[in-house]
C-alpha cells in the first residue's frame, strides 16, 4: 500500500496533569495515534502536544495563537482541539473556566483560562471542519484551592462556546460527560479517550473507506462510553445540523480501506470487475427493491427529525433537545451508509 498523509489535519492536544496524571496519558496517546503514518497520518509538525508544565495558561494561549495562524492559511483544514483536565463553574457566579497546570485560586485571572477566552480562540479558527473535545473530570480535587472560600461545580462545556456555535457552521463540540456526571478513567486512560482512540483507529468505521468520519466517531462514543464506565457517564455533543456530510476527521489505517486485524469480506468489500448477467440482474434488483427505497425512507426520517429538533426550545427543554440530537446523529450515519451502498452498486452497474 502506498503510504498516505492527511495533509489538511491540524491538532492542539492538552493534558494538564497535576492531580490528574491520566490526562497526560490521554493527550499523549492521542498525539501518538494522530501522527502515526499507519493510523491517522497527520503531519507531525501540525500536531502540538502540551502536558504538565507546558500546559500552563500562557503555554495554552501561545499554542492557540500558533494553531490559528497555521490553520487560517489553509481553507481545507480539519482541526482537532482536545483538552483533558478540569472544566468548572463558580457556583456563586456561574463563571466558567478551564484549569491549566499551575492554577492558583488566589490569582485566577492570571492562571486560569476563562470560558470567554477559550471561546474567542475557537472562534478565531476559521476552519469549517473543527472538532473540540473536552474530557473534563469532576470538580473535586482541583489543585490550588486551599484556603479559598469558593464552591465549584463541574461543567462540561463553556456556555459561551455553545452560544457562539449557534451561529457557526461545520463545527462540533463533544464533552466526555453530562453536567451532573463524572468522567471516569481506568489505569491507562479515561474511558472517553480510550473509546476515542479506538474510533480514530477504525473501530467506528461504517463505510470502511480508509477514513475515520465524525458521525461514526460520535455514535461509537455514545454507544461505548456508557457501557464501559463504572458510573453514569454519557457524552454530550453540540452539533450543527449541516454536519450531516459526515466529514473525515483523519485516516484510520494510513489510508488503507481495511481495519488492521480484519480481513475483507469477499461478498461485501470486493466488487468483481466484470459482472455476469446473473450478478448484474441481482444487483439491479437489490438497488431498485431494497437500497433506493430504504435510502428514500431514511432521508425522510432524517428530515423529520431535523425539523422536530429545530422546533424544540433547547433552553427550556434541554433533555428532549439532547435526545433528538443524539437520535439525529445516529440516523444521519445510517443515511450515509445507505448512500455509500447506493453509489457502490450504481458504480458496479456502469
N, C-alpha and C positions, 0 to 999 in steps of 0.2 A: 504493500500500500504506500502510495506517495504521501509523505507527511505534510499536513496542512497546518496553517497558523490562523487563528481567529484574530485577524489584524485589527478589527474595529473594537476589540474588547479592552475596557479600562476598569480598574477597581481600586478602591480605597478600603482597606480592611483594618479594623481597630479592635484589639483585645486588651482591655485595660489592665488586667492582672490585679495586683494588690491583694485584697481579701478574696478575690475570685480567680485563682490560678487557672481554672478550667477555661477562662475566656482567652488566655494566651494560647492554649492548645487549640481552641476552636478557630481563632483567626489564622494561626499558623497552618493548620490543616487545610483551611480553605485556600490560603495562598498556594500551598503545595499542589492542590488539585487544579487551580486556575492556570498556573504556569507550566504544568506538566504537558509536554508535547503529545503525550499519549492519552491525555484526558481533555481538559477544556482548551488547551493550546493558546492561551493568551500570551502575547509578547511579555517577557519578564520585565522590561522597562516600563510597562504600562500598568503594573500591579504594585501598589505600595502597601507595605505592612507596618503598622505601628503597634508595639506592645510595651507594656510596663512604662519605663521612664520616657520612651519616645511618644507614648500615648498621653502626654500631659496636654493641658489646654492649648499652649502655644504650638506644640507639635501637630495637633489635630487641625488647628486653624491654618497653619502653613501648608499642610498636606492637602487640605481642601483647595487652597489657592492654586497649588500646582496642578491638581486634578482639573479644576475649572479651566485653567489656561490651555492644558493639553486637549481636553475634550472639545472645547468650543472651536478648535481649529479643524475638527473632523465632523462634518454634518451627518456621517453614518455611524457615529459612535454608539456603542452599547455600554452602559455604565452600571457597575455594582458598587453600592456604598454599604458597608457592613459594620455594625457596632455591637460589640459584646461587652456588657458591663451593667452598671446601674442606670436606670432611667426613672426619675421620680418627680413627684409634685409636692410642694409645700402644702400641708393641709390647711393652713390658715389663709393662704392667698391663691392657691391653685397654680402658683408659678412652677413651670416645668423646667427641668434642666437635666443634662447628661453629666455623669460624674467621671471625669478623666482621672488619670493617675496623678497623685499629688494633691487631690482635692483637700481644701481646708475650709471647714464650715464658717470660720471667722472671716474668711476672705473669699466668699462665694463668687463675687463678680470677677475676681482675678484668677480663680482656679477652676470654675465650672464653665459649662457651655449651655447657655440658655436655649430654650426651645425656639425662640425667635432667631437667635444667631444660627442655629442648626438649619432652620427653615430657609433663611436667607442664602446660606451656602448651597442648599439643594436647588433653590430657585435659580441660582446663578449658573447651574449646569444646564446647558441648552439642549442636550440630547433628548430626542423623543423616545428613546428606549432606556429608561432609568429604573433600577430596582433598588429600593432602600430596605435593608434587612436589619431589624433591631432585635437582638437576642438579649433583652433586658431582664435581669434577675429581680428577685423580691427586694423590697426596700430595707429590710433588716440588715444590720451589719455593715452599713456604709462607713468607710473609714473617715476620720476627721470630724466626727460629730460629738466627741466627748465634751461635756460641759456646755453644749449648745442646746438651749431650750427651744427646740423646734421639733415638730412631728411631721414625718414624711409618709407619703403613700406611694405605692408603686404605680407607675403609669406606663403603658406600653409604647405610646406614640405621642410626640409633641402635638398638642391641639392645633397650634398654628400651622403645622405641616399638613394636617388633614384639610384645613381651610384653604391653604394655598393650592393643594392638589385638586380642589373642586373646580378650579378654572384652568387647570393644566390638561395636557393630553399625553397619552402614551407612557404614563408613569404609574408605578405601583409601590406601595409601602406595605411591608409584611412585618408583623410583630410576632414574637415567639409564643405569646400567650395573651389571654384576655386580661382586662384591667384588674379583675378580682382573683386572678390565678397567679401561681408561681411558675417560673421557668426552671424545670428540674434538669439535673445532669447526673451522669454516671462517672465512673472512674476515668474515662477517656475524654468525652465531650459532653456538651449539653445535648439533650435529646433532639432539640430543634435543629442544631447544627449537624448532628450525626445524620439526620434524615436529609438535610440539605445537601450534604456531601454525597450521599448515595444518589440523590436525584440528579445532581450535576454529572455523575459518572454513568448515567444511562438507565438507572432502575426505574425512573419515572417515564421513560420514553414511550410514547404511544405509536408514533409513526415509524420509529426505528430508521431514521434517515440520517443519523450522524449528529443531530442537533439536540441539545437539552433545551426544551421550549418552556416558556414561562408558565403557561396554563397547566402543562403536565407537572411541572415542579410544584405549583401551588396545590394541586389535587393530591399529590404524593404527601406533602406536608400535612394537609388536612386529615388524610387517612391514617398516616403512620404515627405522628406525634402523640395524639390522644391514646393510642393503643400501647405505646412503649413507656410513656411517662408513668411513674408510680403514683402521681396525684393528678388532679384535674388540670389539664393543660390543653388549650385549643388555640392554634394560631389565628391571628387576626389579619385581615387583608383590607387595604383600601385600594380598590381597583377602579380605574376609569373604564367606562363601557366600550370605548374604542380599542381596548386592549385585546379584543377578540381575535386579532390577527395571529395570536399565539407565536410571537416572535422568538427566534433563537436567542438564548442568553449566552450560549457557548457551544463548542463541540462537546460530546461526551466520551469519545474514544479517538481523539485526534482526527475526527472527520470520518472515521470508519462507520459503516451503516449497522454494524453488528456489535452488540454489547459484549465486552470481554467475558469469556466463560460461557457464552451462549452460542449454540450452533444455529445457522439459518434454517428456518422451516422450509423444506423443499416445496411445499404447496403454496405457502403464503409469501415468502420472501424472494422467490426466484420465479420470474416470468419467462417462459420459453420465448426465444427469439422468433420462432416460426410456429404459428398456431395451426393445428389440424382443423379440419372442418367441424368436427365434434367439439373441440375446445372452444372455437370461436362461437359456436351456437350456444354453448353453456354459459360462456362469459356474457354474451349479449342478453341472454335470458336473465342472468343474475343482475345485470345492470338495469334492465327495464322493470323487473318484477320486485327486486329487493333494494338495491342500493339507491336508485333515484327516488323511489317513494319514501324510504327511510330518511334520506337527506332532506327532502322537502318537508316532511313532518318535523324533523329536528330543527330545521330553520324556523318554522312557525313557532315551535316551542320556545326557542331562544328569543324570538321577537316578543312573544307574550311575556316572558319573564323580565326582559329588559324594560318593557313598558310598565309592568307592575312595579318594578323596583324604582322607576322614575317617579311613581306616584306616592311612594312611601316617605313620609317625613322622618328623616333619619334622626333628627334631634328629639322627637317625641316618641318614636317607635324604633329605637336602636336595635332591639333584638330581632324584630321582623326584618328590618333592613339588612342586618348582618346575615340572617338565614337565607334571604333571597340572593344576597351577594355570593354566598358560597354555592348555592344551587346553580346560579347562572354560570359561575366558573366551570362547574362540572359539566353542564350541558353544552357549553361552548367547546370544551375539549372533545366531547363526543361528536359534535358537529365537525370539528377539524379533522377527526379521524375518518368520518364518513366522506368528507371532501377529498381526503387523500386517497381513499379506496376508489372513489368515483373516477378521479383523474388517472389513477393507475390502470383501471380497466379500460377507460377510453383510449389511453395511450397504447395499450396492448392490442386494441381492436383496429388501430390505424393501419 
